[in-house]
């Protein structure tokens, strides 16, 4: 298994273990529905609904390292939490 797939599997497994629904999007999902393209990170949509997004941030940051210093604040503003899988592959977890 390649490092990108390992990272995706690690992140999705964690999110699902919390009882949260999510899906892979972006460069990793494109080959299933269209033309393959190169990607260096994992993009995940986490189905949070509106208004309670911040309750998802701390558990995720408790498991995955942030990619930026102000990851919590950035996530609150942009609805995207930038983290890193244990193998160093970056991921964006988008609240939808």
C-alpha positions as CSV (number, residue, x, y, z in Angstrom):
1,X,0.0,0.0,0.0
2,X,1.4,3.4,-0.9
3,X,1.9,6.2,1.8
4,X,-1.0,8.3,0.5
5,X,-3.4,5.4,0.8
6,X,-2.1,4.5,4.2
7,X,-2.7,8.1,5.4
8,X,-6.2,8.2,4.0
9,X,-7.0,4.9,5.6
10,X,-5.7,6.0,9.0
11,X,-7.6,9.3,8.9
12,X,-10.9,7.8,7.7
13,X,-10.7,4.9,10.2
14,X,-10.2,7.4,13.0
15,X,-13.2,9.5,11.9
16,X,-15.4,6.5,11.5
17,X,-14.4,5.1,14.9
18,X,-15.8,8.3,16.4
19,X,-19.1,7.5,14.8
20,X,-18.7,10.3,12.2
21,X,-19.6,10.1,8.5
22,X,-17.0,11.1,6.0
23,X,-15.7,10.6,2.5
24,X,-12.6,11.0,0.5
25,X,-12.7,13.7,-2.1
26,X,-10.1,15.5,-4.3
27,X,-7.2,13.8,-6.1
28,X,-7.7,10.5,-4.4
29,X,-11.4,10.3,-5.4
30,X,-11.0,11.5,-9.0
31,X,-9.8,8.2,-10.5
32,X,-13.0,6.5,-9.5
33,X,-15.2,9.0,-11.4
34,X,-13.0,10.7,-13.9
35,X,-9.4,11.0,-15.0
36,X,-6.6,10.2,-12.6
37,X,-4.4,13.1,-11.4
38,X,-1.4,13.3,-9.2
39,X,-1.9,14.4,-5.6
40,X,0.3,14.8,-2.5
41,X,-2.3,15.0,0.2
42,X,-5.6,13.6,1.4
43,X,-8.8,15.5,1.2
44,X,-11.7,14.3,3.5
45,X,-15.2,15.7,3.8
46,X,-16.5,15.3,7.4
47,X,-20.2,15.6,7.7
48,X,-20.6,17.9,10.7
49,X,-23.7,19.9,9.8
50,X,-23.8,23.6,10.7
51,X,-23.1,25.1,14.1
52,X,-21.2,22.4,16.0
53,X,-18.1,22.1,13.9
54,X,-15.7,23.1,16.8
55,X,-16.6,19.9,18.7
56,X,-14.9,17.9,16.0
57,X,-11.6,19.9,16.1
58,X,-10.2,18.9,19.4
59,X,-10.7,15.1,19.1
60,X,-9.0,15.2,15.6
61,X,-6.1,17.3,16.9
62,X,-5.8,14.9,19.8
63,X,-5.0,12.2,17.3
64,X,-3.3,14.0,14.4
65,X,-0.6,16.7,14.4
66,X,-1.6,20.1,13.1
67,X,0.0,21.3,9.8
68,X,-0.1,24.9,10.9
69,X,0.4,26.7,14.2
70,X,-3.2,28.1,14.5
71,X,-5.0,25.0,13.2
72,X,-8.0,25.4,15.5
73,X,-8.5,29.0,14.7
74,X,-8.0,28.4,11.0
75,X,-10.6,25.6,11.1
76,X,-13.1,27.8,12.8
77,X,-12.7,30.5,10.1
78,X,-12.4,28.3,7.0
79,X,-14.1,25.0,8.1
80,X,-10.9,23.1,7.1
81,X,-8.7,21.5,9.6
82,X,-5.2,20.9,8.3
83,X,-3.5,17.9,9.9
84,X,-0.9,15.3,9.2
85,X,-1.2,11.5,9.3
86,X,1.4,9.5,11.3
87,X,3.4,8.9,8.1
88,X,3.8,12.6,7.4
89,X,1.2,12.9,4.7
90,X,-0.8,16.0,4.9
91,X,-4.6,16.1,5.0
92,X,-7.4,18.6,4.9
93,X,-10.5,17.7,6.8
94,X,-13.4,19.8,5.5
95,X,-16.5,20.3,7.6
96,X,-19.6,19.9,5.5
